[in-house]
Amino acid sequence: MTVQLSKRVAVPPDVMMRQIGEDAVILNLDTESYFGLDGVGTSMWTALTTAPTIEQAFEALLAEYDVDGERLLGDLCTLIEGLVEHGLIELMDA
């Protein structure tokens, strides 16, 4: 799957996220699929679900963390692919 940075992330209505300290658990109530996120993953989730586009989420995370842009983009795309695969997010036109 190729992630298009111009897309936006939408959370389906049957998905809930609960933050526990810096970590988070995301659950699809319909399929009972869940995903655990560490602190960085939780920051990625928050950026993805609040930014108008994936590209803007990437830029916000790049400003927040001292990390190589290519590595961050690769990690972000891997997370997005996993979340889509488990039905925890949908990619929409911005």
LUMLUMKE-623639 format. One record per atom (N, C-alpha, C): residue number from 1; residue in three letters; chain; atom name; x, y, z. Coordinates in pm, 1 decimal. Example, Ala and Ser with C-alpha at 12.3 -4.5 7.8 and 13.67 -1.06 7.14 Angstrom:
<keti 1, 'ALA', 'A', 'N', <1319.0, -569.0, 780.0>>
<keti 1, 'ALA', 'A', 'CA', <1230.0, -450.0, 780.0>>
<keti 1, 'ALA', 'A', 'C', <1320.0, -330.0, 780.0>>
<keti 2, 'SER', 'A', 'N', <1285.0, -225.0, 708.0>>
<keti 2, 'SER', 'A', 'CA', <1367.0, -106.0, 714.0>>
<keti 2, 'SER', 'A', 'C', <1290.0, 3.0, 787.0>>
***
This chain:
<keti 1, 'MET', 'A', 'N', <84.1, -118.3, 0.0>>
<keti 1, 'MET', 'A', 'CA', <0.0, 0.0, 0.0>>
<keti 1, 'MET', 'A', 'C', <88.3, 124.3, 0.0>>
<keti 2, 'THR', 'A', 'N', <60.7, 215.7, -88.5>>
<keti 2, 'THR', 'A', 'CA', <132.3, 342.5, -91.4>>
<keti 2, 'THR', 'A', 'C', <46.8, 449.1, -24.4>>
<keti 3, 'VAL', 'A', 'N', <102.1, 512.9, 76.0>>
<keti 3, 'VAL', 'A', 'CA', <29.6, 616.9, 148.9>>
<keti 3, 'VAL', 'A', 'C', <46.9, 749.2, 76.9>>
<keti 4, 'GLN', 'A', 'N', <-64.8, 810.3, 40.5>>
<keti 4, 'GLN', 'A', 'CA', <-61.9, 941.1, -25.3>>
<keti 4, 'GLN', 'A', 'C', <-70.2, 1048.9, 82.2>>
<keti 5, 'LEU', 'A', 'N', <28.8, 1136.5, 83.8>>
<keti 5, 'LEU', 'A', 'CA', <37.2, 1239.4, 186.3>>
<keti 5, 'LEU', 'A', 'C', <-74.2, 1342.1, 176.1>>
<keti 6, 'SER', 'A', 'N', <-140.1, 1350.0, 61.4>>
<keti 6, 'SER', 'A', 'CA', <-248.1, 1446.9, 43.8>>
<keti 6, 'SER', 'A', 'C', <-379.5, 1398.9, 105.5>>
<keti 7, 'LYS', 'A', 'N', <-384.7, 1272.8, 148.4>>
<keti 7, 'LYS', 'A', 'CA', <-506.6, 1217.3, 210.1>>
<keti 7, 'LYS', 'A', 'C', <-517.8, 1263.8, 354.7>>
<keti 8, 'ARG', 'A', 'N', <-636.5, 1245.0, 410.4>>
<keti 8, 'ARG', 'A', 'CA', <-655.2, 1270.9, 553.4>>
<keti 8, 'ARG', 'A', 'C', <-700.6, 1141.7, 620.0>>
<keti 9, 'VAL', 'A', 'N', <-678.0, 1134.6, 748.4>>
<keti 9, 'VAL', 'A', 'CA', <-714.7, 1017.0, 825.7>>
<keti 9, 'VAL', 'A', 'C', <-850.4, 1041.5, 890.4>>
<keti 10, 'ALA', 'A', 'N', <-939.3, 943.4, 878.1>>
<keti 10, 'ALA', 'A', 'CA', <-1069.2, 948.5, 944.7>>
<keti 10, 'ALA', 'A', 'C', <-1082.0, 825.9, 1034.4>>
<keti 11, 'VAL', 'A', 'N', <-1139.0, 846.0, 1150.8>>
<keti 11, 'VAL', 'A', 'CA', <-1161.3, 736.7, 1245.5>>
<keti 11, 'VAL', 'A', 'C', <-1305.5, 689.3, 1229.1>>
<keti 12, 'PRO', 'A', 'N', <-1325.1, 562.4, 1195.6>>
<keti 12, 'PRO', 'A', 'CA', <-1461.9, 510.2, 1181.7>>
<keti 12, 'PRO', 'A', 'C', <-1539.5, 523.2, 1313.7>>
<keti 13, 'PRO', 'A', 'N', <-1670.7, 532.3, 1305.9>>
<keti 13, 'PRO', 'A', 'CA', <-1751.0, 552.1, 1427.1>>
<keti 13, 'PRO', 'A', 'C', <-1743.3, 436.9, 1526.9>>
<keti 14, 'ASP', 'A', 'N', <-1708.0, 317.4, 1483.1>>
<keti 14, 'ASP', 'A', 'CA', <-1700.5, 203.3, 1573.6>>
<keti 14, 'ASP', 'A', 'C', <-1560.4, 181.9, 1631.9>>
<keti 15, 'VAL', 'A', 'N', <-1474.5, 284.5, 1620.5>>
<keti 15, 'VAL', 'A', 'CA', <-1338.1, 277.1, 1673.5>>
<keti 15, 'VAL', 'A', 'C', <-1323.8, 376.2, 1788.9>>
<keti 16, 'MET', 'A', 'N', <-1265.5, 327.9, 1897.2>>
<keti 16, 'MET', 'A', 'CA', <-1239.6, 416.8, 2010.5>>
<keti 16, 'MET', 'A', 'C', <-1093.5, 407.3, 2051.6>>
<keti 17, 'MET', 'A', 'N', <-1044.1, 517.2, 2104.6>>
<keti 17, 'MET', 'A', 'CA', <-906.2, 523.8, 2152.2>>
<keti 17, 'MET', 'A', 'C', <-909.7, 565.7, 2298.4>>
<keti 18, 'ARG', 'A', 'N', <-829.6, 496.8, 2378.1>>
<keti 18, 'ARG', 'A', 'CA', <-819.2, 530.9, 2519.4>>
<keti 18, 'ARG', 'A', 'C', <-672.2, 549.8, 2551.1>>
<keti 19, 'GLN', 'A', 'N', <-638.3, 667.1, 2603.0>>
<keti 19, 'GLN', 'A', 'CA', <-500.2, 695.8, 2639.1>>
<keti 19, 'GLN', 'A', 'C', <-477.5, 655.9, 2784.5>>
<keti 20, 'ILE', 'A', 'N', <-365.4, 588.1, 2807.7>>
<keti 20, 'ILE', 'A', 'CA', <-326.0, 543.5, 2941.0>>
<keti 20, 'ILE', 'A', 'C', <-185.8, 596.5, 2964.8>>
<keti 21, 'GLY', 'A', 'N', <-175.7, 706.9, 3035.4>>
<keti 21, 'GLY', 'A', 'CA', <-45.9, 773.6, 3050.0>>
<keti 21, 'GLY', 'A', 'C', <-4.7, 826.3, 2913.6>>
<keti 22, 'GLU', 'A', 'N', <115.3, 791.3, 2870.1>>
<keti 22, 'GLU', 'A', 'CA', <162.0, 832.3, 2737.6>>
<keti 22, 'GLU', 'A', 'C', <122.0, 732.4, 2630.0>>
<keti 23, 'ASP', 'A', 'N', <82.3, 613.0, 2669.9>>
<keti 23, 'ASP', 'A', 'CA', <46.7, 507.5, 2576.4>>
<keti 23, 'ASP', 'A', 'C', <-102.3, 513.4, 2543.2>>
<keti 24, 'ALA', 'A', 'N', <-143.5, 435.5, 2443.2>>
<keti 24, 'ALA', 'A', 'CA', <-284.1, 433.1, 2404.0>>
<keti 24, 'ALA', 'A', 'C', <-322.1, 295.2, 2352.6>>
<keti 25, 'VAL', 'A', 'N', <-449.6, 265.4, 2363.0>>
<keti 25, 'VAL', 'A', 'CA', <-507.3, 144.7, 2305.5>>
<keti 25, 'VAL', 'A', 'C', <-619.9, 189.3, 2213.6>>
<keti 26, 'ILE', 'A', 'N', <-620.4, 136.5, 2091.3>>
<keti 26, 'ILE', 'A', 'CA', <-723.4, 168.1, 1992.7>>
<keti 26, 'ILE', 'A', 'C', <-800.0, 38.9, 1966.6>>
<keti 27, 'LEU', 'A', 'N', <-932.4, 46.8, 1972.7>>
<keti 27, 'LEU', 'A', 'CA', <-1016.0, -71.9, 1959.9>>
<keti 27, 'LEU', 'A', 'C', <-1125.0, -49.0, 1856.3>>
<keti 28, 'ASN', 'A', 'N', <-1139.1, -146.2, 1765.3>>
<keti 28, 'ASN', 'A', 'CA', <-1250.8, -147.1, 1672.1>>
<keti 28, 'ASN', 'A', 'C', <-1357.9, -234.3, 1736.8>>
<keti 29, 'LEU', 'A', 'N', <-1466.4, -172.3, 1783.0>>
<keti 29, 'LEU', 'A', 'CA', <-1571.5, -243.7, 1854.5>>
<keti 29, 'LEU', 'A', 'C', <-1643.3, -344.2, 1766.1>>
<keti 30, 'ASP', 'A', 'N', <-1646.4, -319.2, 1635.8>>
<keti 30, 'ASP', 'A', 'CA', <-1714.9, -408.0, 1542.4>>
<keti 30, 'ASP', 'A', 'C', <-1636.2, -537.3, 1518.6>>
<keti 31, 'THR', 'A', 'N', <-1506.0, -524.0, 1492.6>>
<keti 31, 'THR', 'A', 'CA', <-1422.9, -641.0, 1460.1>>
<keti 31, 'THR', 'A', 'C', <-1345.1, -694.6, 1579.4>>
<keti 32, 'GLU', 'A', 'N', <-1342.8, -618.2, 1688.6>>
<keti 32, 'GLU', 'A', 'CA', <-1267.1, -650.6, 1808.7>>
<keti 32, 'GLU', 'A', 'C', <-1116.3, -651.7, 1784.1>>
<keti 33, 'SER', 'A', 'N', <-1072.2, -584.3, 1677.4>>
<keti 33, 'SER', 'A', 'CA', <-929.1, -565.8, 1652.1>>
<keti 33, 'SER', 'A', 'C', <-880.7, -451.4, 1740.1>>
<keti 34, 'TYR', 'A', 'N', <-761.2, -466.5, 1793.2>>
<keti 34, 'TYR', 'A', 'CA', <-706.1, -357.8, 1873.0>>
<keti 34, 'TYR', 'A', 'C', <-558.2, -340.7, 1844.0>>
<keti 35, 'PHE', 'A', 'N', <-509.3, -225.0, 1882.1>>
<keti 35, 'PHE', 'A', 'CA', <-372.5, -186.0, 1854.5>>
<keti 35, 'PHE', 'A', 'C', <-321.2, -113.1, 1977.6>>
<keti 36, 'GLY', 'A', 'N', <-205.2, -146.2, 2025.2>>
<keti 36, 'GLY', 'A', 'CA', <-142.5, -73.5, 2134.7>>
<keti 36, 'GLY', 'A', 'C', <-36.1, 19.7, 2080.3>>
<keti 37, 'LEU', 'A', 'N', <-30.5, 139.8, 2135.2>>
<keti 37, 'LEU', 'A', 'CA', <67.4, 238.7, 2090.7>>
<keti 37, 'LEU', 'A', 'C', <150.7, 286.6, 2209.1>>
<keti 38, 'ASP', 'A', 'N', <280.6, 304.0, 2185.5>>
<keti 38, 'ASP', 'A', 'CA', <365.1, 365.2, 2287.3>>
<keti 38, 'ASP', 'A', 'C', <348.2, 517.0, 2278.7>>
<keti 39, 'GLY', 'A', 'N', <427.0, 590.2, 2352.8>>
<keti 39, 'GLY', 'A', 'CA', <414.1, 735.9, 2356.1>>
<keti 39, 'GLY', 'A', 'C', <431.3, 801.7, 2220.4>>
<keti 40, 'VAL', 'A', 'N', <530.2, 757.8, 2144.2>>
<keti 40, 'VAL', 'A', 'CA', <552.7, 815.0, 2010.5>>
<keti 40, 'VAL', 'A', 'C', <437.6, 778.4, 1917.8>>
<keti 41, 'GLY', 'A', 'N', <393.0, 654.1, 1922.9>>
<keti 41, 'GLY', 'A', 'CA', <279.6, 611.3, 1841.7>>
<keti 41, 'GLY', 'A', 'C', <154.0, 689.7, 1875.3>>
<keti 42, 'THR', 'A', 'N', <134.8, 719.1, 2004.0>>
<keti 42, 'THR', 'A', 'CA', <20.2, 798.6, 2046.4>>
<keti 42, 'THR', 'A', 'C', <29.1, 939.8, 1990.0>>
<keti 43, 'SER', 'A', 'N', <148.8, 997.5, 1989.0>>
<keti 43, 'SER', 'A', 'CA', <167.9, 1129.8, 1927.5>>
<keti 43, 'SER', 'A', 'C', <137.5, 1125.8, 1778.1>>
<keti 44, 'MET', 'A', 'N', <179.3, 1017.1, 1713.1>>
<keti 44, 'MET', 'A', 'CA', <150.2, 1001.2, 1570.3>>
<keti 44, 'MET', 'A', 'C', <-0.6, 991.8, 1547.7>>
<keti 45, 'TRP', 'A', 'N', <-70.0, 910.7, 1628.5>>
<keti 45, 'TRP', 'A', 'CA', <-215.9, 896.3, 1618.5>>
<keti 45, 'TRP', 'A', 'C', <-283.3, 1033.0, 1632.7>>
<keti 46, 'THR', 'A', 'N', <-242.6, 1107.8, 1735.3>>
<keti 46, 'THR', 'A', 'CA', <-303.2, 1238.6, 1760.1>>
<keti 46, 'THR', 'A', 'C', <-280.3, 1332.4, 1642.2>>
<keti 47, 'ALA', 'A', 'N', <-158.3, 1334.8, 1590.7>>
<keti 47, 'ALA', 'A', 'CA', <-127.7, 1421.0, 1476.3>>
<keti 47, 'ALA', 'A', 'C', <-208.9, 1378.8, 1354.3>>
<keti 48, 'LEU', 'A', 'N', <-214.8, 1249.2, 1328.2>>
<keti 48, 'LEU', 'A', 'CA', <-287.0, 1199.0, 1210.9>>
<keti 48, 'LEU', 'A', 'C', <-436.4, 1226.3, 1218.6>>
<keti 49, 'THR', 'A', 'N', <-493.9, 1214.8, 1336.6>>
<keti 49, 'THR', 'A', 'CA', <-639.1, 1228.1, 1350.0>>
<keti 49, 'THR', 'A', 'C', <-684.8, 1372.3, 1369.0>>
<keti 50, 'THR', 'A', 'N', <-590.7, 1464.7, 1386.5>>
<keti 50, 'THR', 'A', 'CA', <-629.2, 1605.3, 1403.3>>
<keti 50, 'THR', 'A', 'C', <-583.4, 1694.4, 1288.3>>
<keti 51, 'ALA', 'A', 'N', <-484.1, 1651.4, 1212.6>>
<keti 51, 'ALA', 'A', 'CA', <-433.1, 1733.8, 1101.6>>
<keti 51, 'ALA', 'A', 'C', <-523.3, 1718.9, 978.6>>
<keti 52, 'PRO', 'A', 'N', <-531.9, 1825.1, 898.6>>
<keti 52, 'PRO', 'A', 'CA', <-613.6, 1818.4, 777.0>>
<keti 52, 'PRO', 'A', 'C', <-562.6, 1719.8, 672.3>>
<keti 53, 'THR', 'A', 'N', <-431.4, 1691.3, 672.6>>
<keti 53, 'THR', 'A', 'CA', <-373.4, 1594.9, 578.7>>
<keti 53, 'THR', 'A', 'C', <-262.0, 1517.3, 648.6>>
<keti 54, 'ILE', 'A', 'N', <-225.8, 1404.8, 590.6>>
<keti 54, 'ILE', 'A', 'CA', <-114.4, 1326.0, 643.1>>
<keti 54, 'ILE', 'A', 'C', <14.2, 1407.6, 634.0>>
<keti 55, 'GLU', 'A', 'N', <30.1, 1482.1, 526.7>>
<keti 55, 'GLU', 'A', 'CA', <150.5, 1564.9, 511.1>>
<keti 55, 'GLU', 'A', 'C', <163.0, 1666.1, 624.8>>
<keti 56, 'GLN', 'A', 'N', <53.1, 1727.8, 663.6>>
<keti 56, 'GLN', 'A', 'CA', <58.4, 1825.5, 772.8>>
<keti 56, 'GLN', 'A', 'C', <86.2, 1757.0, 906.6>>
<keti 57, 'ALA', 'A', 'N', <35.8, 1636.0, 924.7>>
<keti 57, 'ALA', 'A', 'CA', <67.7, 1559.1, 1045.0>>
<keti 57, 'ALA', 'A', 'C', <217.0, 1527.5, 1047.6>>
<keti 58, 'PHE', 'A', 'N', <271.0, 1485.8, 933.2>>
<keti 58, 'PHE', 'A', 'CA', <414.0, 1457.2, 921.8>>
<keti 58, 'PHE', 'A', 'C', <496.7, 1581.0, 957.6>>
<keti 59, 'GLU', 'A', 'N', <459.3, 1696.1, 903.7>>
<keti 59, 'GLU', 'A', 'CA', <533.9, 1819.6, 930.9>>
<keti 59, 'GLU', 'A', 'C', <529.2, 1856.9, 1079.0>>
<keti 60, 'ALA', 'A', 'N', <414.5, 1838.2, 1143.2>>
<keti 60, 'ALA', 'A', 'CA', <402.1, 1867.5, 1286.3>>
<keti 60, 'ALA', 'A', 'C', <490.7, 1773.5, 1368.1>>
<keti 61, 'LEU', 'A', 'N', <492.3, 1645.9, 1332.4>>
<keti 61, 'LEU', 'A', 'CA', <575.3, 1549.2, 1403.7>>
<keti 61, 'LEU', 'A', 'C', <723.3, 1575.5, 1380.3>>
<keti 62, 'LEU', 'A', 'N', <758.3, 1616.1, 1259.7>>
<keti 62, 'LEU', 'A', 'CA', <897.7, 1647.7, 1227.7>>
<keti 62, 'LEU', 'A', 'C', <946.1, 1765.7, 1311.5>>
<keti 63, 'ALA', 'A', 'N', <858.4, 1862.5, 1336.7>>
<keti 63, 'ALA', 'A', 'CA', <893.4, 1977.2, 1420.5>>
<keti 63, 'ALA', 'A', 'C', <903.0, 1938.3, 1568.3>>
<keti 64, 'GLU', 'A', 'N', <826.3, 1835.7, 1607.8>>
<keti 64, 'GLU', 'A', 'CA', <822.5, 1794.6, 1748.6>>
<keti 64, 'GLU', 'A', 'C', <939.4, 1704.3, 1787.5>>
<keti 65, 'TYR', 'A', 'N', <981.8, 1617.4, 1696.9>>
<keti 65, 'TYR', 'A', 'CA', <1084.7, 1518.2, 1728.1>>
<keti 65, 'TYR', 'A', 'C', <1213.3, 1546.1, 1652.0>>
<keti 66, 'ASP', 'A', 'N', <1324.9, 1515.1, 1716.4>>
<keti 66, 'ASP', 'A', 'CA', <1456.7, 1527.3, 1653.7>>
<keti 66, 'ASP', 'A', 'C', <1485.2, 1394.9, 1582.6>>
<keti 67, 'VAL', 'A', 'N', <1438.0, 1384.2, 1457.8>>
<keti 67, 'VAL', 'A', 'CA', <1447.8, 1260.1, 1383.0>>
<keti 67, 'VAL', 'A', 'C', <1467.6, 1291.7, 1235.1>>
<keti 68, 'ASP', 'A', 'N', <1532.3, 1201.3, 1165.1>>
<keti 68, 'ASP', 'A', 'CA', <1549.8, 1213.7, 1021.0>>
<keti 68, 'ASP', 'A', 'C', <1412.1, 1206.2, 953.7>>
<keti 69, 'GLY', 'A', 'N', <1386.8, 1295.4, 860.2>>
<keti 69, 'GLY', 'A', 'CA', <1257.6, 1300.8, 792.6>>
<keti 69, 'GLY', 'A', 'C', <1219.8, 1172.0, 721.7>>
<keti 70, 'GLU', 'A', 'N', <1316.4, 1107.8, 657.4>>
<keti 70, 'GLU', 'A', 'CA', <1287.7, 982.3, 585.9>>
<keti 70, 'GLU', 'A', 'C', <1249.4, 870.8, 682.7>>
<keti 71, 'ARG', 'A', 'N', <1317.4, 866.3, 795.4>>
<keti 71, 'ARG', 'A', 'CA', <1283.9, 763.6, 894.8>>
<keti 71, 'ARG', 'A', 'C', <1144.0, 789.0, 951.8>>
<keti 72, 'LEU', 'A', 'N', <1115.4, 914.5, 985.7>>
<keti 72, 'LEU', 'A', 'CA', <983.6, 948.4, 1038.8>>
<keti 72, 'LEU', 'A', 'C', <874.0, 914.2, 938.7>>
<keti 73, 'LEU', 'A', 'N', <895.5, 948.8, 813.6>>
<keti 73, 'LEU', 'A', 'CA', <795.1, 920.0, 710.9>>
<keti 73, 'LEU', 'A', 'C', <774.9, 769.3, 696.7>>
<keti 74, 'GLY', 'A', 'N', <882.3, 693.0, 699.3>>
<keti 74, 'GLY', 'A', 'CA', <870.9, 547.5, 690.5>>
<keti 74, 'GLY', 'A', 'C', <794.2, 490.3, 808.4>>
<keti 75, 'ASP', 'A', 'N', <825.9, 537.1, 930.2>>
<keti 75, 'ASP', 'A', 'CA', <756.1, 489.5, 1049.4>>
<keti 75, 'ASP', 'A', 'C', <608.5, 529.3, 1046.4>>
<keti 76, 'LEU', 'A', 'N', <580.8, 650.8, 1001.6>>
<keti 76, 'LEU', 'A', 'CA', <442.8, 699.1, 994.2>>
<keti 76, 'LEU', 'A', 'C', <362.7, 617.5, 893.3>>
<keti 77, 'CYS', 'A', 'N', <420.5, 590.2, 778.2>>
<keti 77, 'CYS', 'A', 'CA', <351.6, 510.6, 675.8>>
<keti 77, 'CYS', 'A', 'C', <328.1, 367.9, 723.9>>
<keti 78, 'THR', 'A', 'N', <424.9, 310.1, 795.2>>
<keti 78, 'THR', 'A', 'CA', <407.8, 175.5, 850.8>>
<keti 78, 'THR', 'A', 'C', <292.3, 173.5, 949.7>>
<keti 79, 'LEU', 'A', 'N', <284.3, 275.1, 1035.4>>
<keti 79, 'LEU', 'A', 'CA', <174.3, 284.4, 1131.2>>
<keti 79, 'LEU', 'A', 'C', <40.5, 298.0, 1059.1>>
<keti 80, 'ILE', 'A', 'N', <34.6, 386.1, 960.5>>
<keti 80, 'ILE', 'A', 'CA', <-89.4, 406.9, 884.6>>
<keti 80, 'ILE', 'A', 'C', <-133.6, 276.5, 819.5>>
<keti 81, 'GLU', 'A', 'N', <-42.2, 206.0, 756.8>>
<keti 81, 'GLU', 'A', 'CA', <-75.6, 79.6, 690.5>>
<keti 81, 'GLU', 'A', 'C', <-131.8, -21.8, 789.1>>
<keti 82, 'GLY', 'A', 'N', <-71.6, -31.3, 907.1>>
<keti 82, 'GLY', 'A', 'CA', <-120.2, -123.7, 1009.0>>
<keti 82, 'GLY', 'A', 'C', <-258.0, -86.2, 1060.0>>
<keti 83, 'LEU', 'A', 'N', <-280.1, 44.0, 1079.9>>
<keti 83, 'LEU', 'A', 'CA', <-410.6, 90.1, 1128.1>>
<keti 83, 'LEU', 'A', 'C', <-519.3, 66.2, 1024.2>>
<keti 84, 'VAL', 'A', 'N', <-487.2, 90.5, 897.4>>
<keti 84, 'VAL', 'A', 'CA', <-584.3, 65.1, 789.6>>
<keti 84, 'VAL', 'A', 'C', <-614.3, -84.3, 782.1>>
<keti 85, 'GLU', 'A', 'N', <-511.3, -165.9, 788.8>>
<keti 85, 'GLU', 'A', 'CA', <-527.0, -311.4, 779.6>>
<keti 85, 'GLU', 'A', 'C', <-620.0, -366.3, 888.1>>
<keti 86, 'HIS', 'A', 'N', <-613.0, -306.8, 1007.5>>
<keti 86, 'HIS', 'A', 'CA', <-695.4, -351.9, 1119.1>>
<keti 86, 'HIS', 'A', 'C', <-829.6, -277.8, 1126.7>>
<keti 87, 'GLY', 'A', 'N', <-860.2, -194.4, 1028.0>>
<keti 87, 'GLY', 'A', 'CA', <-987.4, -122.8, 1026.0>>
<keti 87, 'GLY', 'A', 'C', <-999.7, -15.0, 1132.0>>
<keti 88, 'LEU', 'A', 'N', <-886.7, 38.4, 1176.6>>
<keti 88, 'LEU', 'A', 'CA', <-888.3, 137.4, 1282.0>>
<keti 88, 'LEU', 'A', 'C', <-889.6, 281.4, 1231.3>>
<keti 89, 'ILE', 'A', 'N', <-851.9, 300.4, 1105.6>>
<keti 89, 'ILE', 'A', 'CA', <-864.8, 430.2, 1038.9>>
<keti 89, 'ILE', 'A', 'C', <-903.7, 406.2, 893.8>>
<keti 90, 'GLU', 'A', 'N', <-949.7, 512.9, 831.0>>
<keti 90, 'GLU', 'A', 'CA', <-977.2, 512.5, 686.9>>
<keti 90, 'GLU', 'A', 'C', <-904.2, 632.1, 627.7>>
<keti 91, 'LEU', 'A', 'N', <-857.4, 618.0, 504.2>>
<keti 91, 'LEU', 'A', 'CA', <-793.4, 729.0, 433.3>>
<keti 91, 'LEU', 'A', 'C', <-895.9, 791.2, 340.8>>
<keti 92, 'MET', 'A', 'N', <-909.7, 923.4, 350.4>>
<keti 92, 'MET', 'A', 'CA', <-1009.7, 996.7, 274.8>>
<keti 92, 'MET', 'A', 'C', <-941.2, 1108.3, 195.9>>
<keti 93, 'ASP', 'A', 'N', <-1010.0, 1158.2, 93.3>>
<keti 93, 'ASP', 'A', 'CA', <-961.6, 1276.3, 23.8>>
<keti 93, 'ASP', 'A', 'C', <-970.3, 1394.8, 119.5>>
<keti 94, 'ALA', 'A', 'N', <-868.5, 1480.8, 115.0>>
<keti 94, 'ALA', 'A', 'CA', <-865.2, 1596.1, 205.3>>
<keti 94, 'ALA', 'A', 'C', <-970.2, 1698.8, 170.1>>
***
